[in-house]
Amino acid sequence: MPDDDLVFKALADPTRRFLLDLLFERDGRTLTELESQVEMTRFGVMKHLKLLEEAGLVVARKEGREKRHFLNPVPIRQIHDRWIDKYTERQVSALLELKNELEGEEP
């Protein structure tokens, strides 16, 4: 299981979030493809990708001479389930109960 701290650290940077968005749009991009979308050096993009890999958010696979990067959404979902969902469940349940009460519906 990925370390929550690594995931939070990876998600804290806007460039890394942008790289994840790019992979969400089209998985399996090469470093060159990702680099062309940001204003930074190839080395800078490689550093960001390394941190994303360490957090388990990106998985890289070599295909011949190229290395392709794939989004792994599982750690984000685990963060959601662990930190977000539990804090919002009560409010959502209360709103649904209020809605049903106001609309005269049974729960």
C-alpha positions as CSV (number, residue, x, y, z in Angstrom):
1,M,0.0,0.0,0.0
2,P,1.4,3.4,-0.9
3,D,2.4,5.7,1.9
4,D,-0.2,8.4,2.4
5,D,2.5,11.0,2.9
6,L,4.1,10.2,-0.4
7,V,0.8,10.5,-2.2
8,F,-0.1,13.8,-0.5
9,K,3.4,15.2,-1.3
10,A,3.0,14.1,-4.9
11,L,-0.4,15.7,-5.2
12,A,0.7,18.9,-3.5
13,D,2.6,20.1,-6.6
14,P,0.6,21.7,-9.5
15,T,3.0,20.4,-12.2
16,R,2.6,16.8,-10.9
17,R,-1.2,17.2,-10.8
18,F,-1.0,18.4,-14.4
19,L,1.1,15.4,-15.4
20,L,-1.5,13.1,-13.8
21,D,-4.3,15.0,-15.7
22,L,-2.4,14.4,-19.0
23,L,-2.1,10.7,-18.2
24,F,-5.8,10.6,-17.3
25,E,-6.6,12.1,-20.7
26,R,-4.4,9.6,-22.5
27,D,-2.5,6.9,-20.7
28,G,0.8,5.5,-21.9
29,R,2.6,8.7,-22.8
30,T,6.3,8.9,-23.2
31,L,8.6,11.4,-21.5
32,T,8.9,13.3,-24.7
33,E,5.1,13.6,-25.0
34,L,4.8,14.8,-21.4
35,E,7.7,17.2,-21.7
36,S,6.1,18.9,-24.7
37,Q,3.1,19.8,-22.6
38,V,5.0,21.7,-19.8
39,E,7.4,24.5,-19.7
40,M,10.4,22.9,-18.0
41,T,13.4,20.8,-18.9
42,R,13.3,17.1,-19.6
43,F,15.3,16.6,-16.4
44,G,12.6,18.5,-14.4
45,V,9.8,16.4,-15.8
46,M,11.8,13.2,-15.0
47,K,12.1,14.3,-11.4
48,H,8.4,14.9,-11.2
49,L,7.7,11.5,-12.7
50,K,10.1,9.8,-10.4
51,L,8.2,11.2,-7.4
52,L,4.9,10.2,-8.9
53,E,6.2,6.7,-9.4
54,E,7.5,6.5,-5.8
55,A,4.0,7.5,-4.6
56,G,2.5,4.7,-6.7
57,L,0.5,7.2,-8.8
58,V,2.4,6.5,-12.0
59,V,3.6,3.1,-13.4
60,A,6.3,3.1,-16.1
61,R,6.8,0.3,-18.6
62,K,9.6,0.0,-21.1
63,E,8.5,-0.7,-24.7
64,G,11.6,-1.1,-26.8
65,R,13.6,2.1,-26.5
66,E,10.7,4.0,-25.0
67,K,9.4,4.2,-21.5
68,R,5.7,4.7,-21.3
69,H,3.9,6.2,-18.2
70,F,0.5,5.0,-17.0
71,L,-1.8,6.5,-14.4
72,N,-2.5,4.4,-11.3
73,P,-5.6,5.9,-9.7
74,V,-5.7,3.4,-6.8
75,P,-3.7,5.6,-4.3
76,I,-6.0,8.6,-5.1
77,R,-9.0,6.5,-4.4
78,Q,-7.5,5.2,-1.2
79,I,-6.8,8.8,-0.1
80,H,-10.4,9.6,-0.9
81,D,-11.8,6.7,1.0
82,R,-9.5,7.3,4.0
83,W,-9.6,11.1,4.3
84,I,-12.4,12.6,2.3
85,D,-15.3,10.2,2.3
86,K,-15.4,9.6,6.0
87,Y,-15.5,13.4,6.7
88,T,-18.4,14.1,4.3
89,E,-20.6,11.1,4.9
90,R,-22.4,12.6,7.9
91,Q,-23.2,15.8,6.1
92,V,-24.4,14.1,3.0
93,S,-26.6,11.7,5.0
94,A,-28.1,14.7,6.9
95,L,-28.8,16.5,3.7
96,L,-30.5,13.5,2.2
97,E,-32.6,13.1,5.4
98,L,-33.6,16.8,5.2
99,K,-34.5,16.5,1.5
100,N,-36.6,13.5,2.1
101,E,-38.3,15.1,5.1
102,L,-39.0,18.3,3.2
103,E,-40.3,16.4,0.2
104,G,-42.4,14.1,2.3
105,E,-40.6,11.0,1.2
106,E,-39.8,8.0,3.3
107,P,-36.1,7.3,3.9
